[in-house]
Amino acid sequence: MLKKLLQITTGLFLAVIVFTGCMKGEIALDVKRDGSGRLTYKILAQPYMQKQIKEEMEKLKEKGMTVNAINEEGKGGFTAVKELDNFYELDRFLLFNSYENIIDNSRQEKGFFYNEQIFDILYRGPKNEPKMTAEQKKQRDAILSSLDFVFALNLPEAPLTQNAEQIADNGKKLTWKIKMVSDTHMTATVKVWNWVNIIIFAIAAVVVMTGIWCSGRAMQMPRRDRL
């Protein structure tokens, strides 16, 4: 998408892109206690970007996302939703072929008493290609700066650690603005307690301790009392 824009960008058109903002997007990942989640995209773009928007809608439909066209603020775009069995499947549904720019090390580490949900997503800014002129680099950075993308992470519990730019909902909603011209590293670690396992362990511990106590009491009683 960026290469296509660079090919047609001239001074006046570049000014239009920069001052009107060619595209804005909201990416939300809602995570449940069991590690499943819901991925939601809301993308809006200027009229001259509608061909790319339609192409992206078709690609997301092929990946199994529920896609609907929308029109807001004089812009056209779409919403796309996908239920995820595991929240770390996010990288299978990236926008605009951005696989080379995303490093996703998110994972869930399961334990008996608690699970750790680890979010570790790095968006890497563009690299300078050897054949790119100073003017092309300037145009590229201007276009990327006009893209307004926000990533929101809605968690089942407030995280132990995080580096979000904005925090809401008692620490459970984290938001980052993706800086398209440079790297954006988004991290959070959540401890989700397995209360069912904890209760089962507590009951088992009480039963064992009660048995030990009763056995001890029986051993301390005189033999005739035990008869």
Secondary structure, DSSP 8 states (H G I E B T S, - for coil): -HHHHHHH--HHHHHHHHHH-SEEEEEEEEE-TTS-EEEEEEEEE-GGGHHHHHHHHHHHHHTT-EEEEEEETTEEEEEEEEEESSGGGGGGG-STT-GGGEEE--EEE--SSEEEEEEEEEE------TT--HHHHHHHHHHHHHEEEEEEEE-SS--SEE--SEEETTTTEEEEEE-TTS-EEEEEEEEEE-HHHHHHHHHHHHHHHHHHHHHHHHHHS-HHHH-
